[in-house]
């Protein structure tokens, strides 16, 4: 027989609000948004460097 079976039967039911809080939607959304911003920044930096190299412009010539 299970220990503490009576306490499990009398425990309050889980509501939709507590289930929502357990999922931690806001922190997950913020992390996803931050990852997207970082990813876009890295892709744009890499894309700019490769396009400058294709045009034959070096970093020293570009700063002048």
C-alpha positions in Angstrom: 0.0 0.0 0.0 1.2 3.5 -0.8 2.4 5.7 2.0 0.5 8.9 2.5 -2.4 7.8 0.2 -4.9 9.9 2.2 -2.9 13.1 1.8 -2.8 12.6 -2.0 -6.6 12.2 -2.2 -7.3 15.3 -0.1 -4.7 17.5 -1.9 -6.2 20.4 -3.8 -6.6 20.0 -7.5 -4.1 21.8 -9.8 -5.7 24.9 -11.4 -4.9 26.2 -14.9 -3.1 29.2 -13.4 -0.6 27.0 -11.5 0.0 24.9 -14.5 0.7 28.0 -16.5 3.2 29.3 -13.9 4.9 25.9 -13.8 5.7 26.2 -17.5 7.6 29.5 -17.0 6.4 30.9 -20.3 7.8 34.5 -19.8 11.4 33.4 -19.1 11.4 31.0 -22.0 10.0 33.6 -24.3 12.6 36.2 -23.2 15.4 33.6 -23.7 14.1 32.8 -27.2 13.9 36.5 -28.1 17.4 37.1 -26.8 18.7 34.1 -28.8 17.0 35.4 -31.9 18.6 38.9 -31.5 22.1 37.4 -30.9 21.7 35.1 -33.9 20.6 38.0 -36.2 23.5 40.1 -35.0 26.0 37.3 -35.7 24.6 36.6 -39.1 24.7 40.2 -40.2 28.3 40.7 -39.0 29.4 37.7 -40.9 27.5 38.7 -44.0 29.0 42.2 -44.0 32.6 40.8 -43.7 32.1 38.4 -46.6 30.5 41.0 -48.8 33.5 43.4 -48.1 35.9 40.6 -49.0 34.1 39.9 -52.2 34.4 43.6 -53.2 38.1 43.6 -52.5 37.8 46.1 -49.7 40.0 45.4 -46.7 39.3 46.6 -43.1 42.1 49.1 -43.2 40.9 50.7 -46.5 37.4 50.8 -45.2 38.3 52.8 -42.1 40.0 55.6 -44.1 
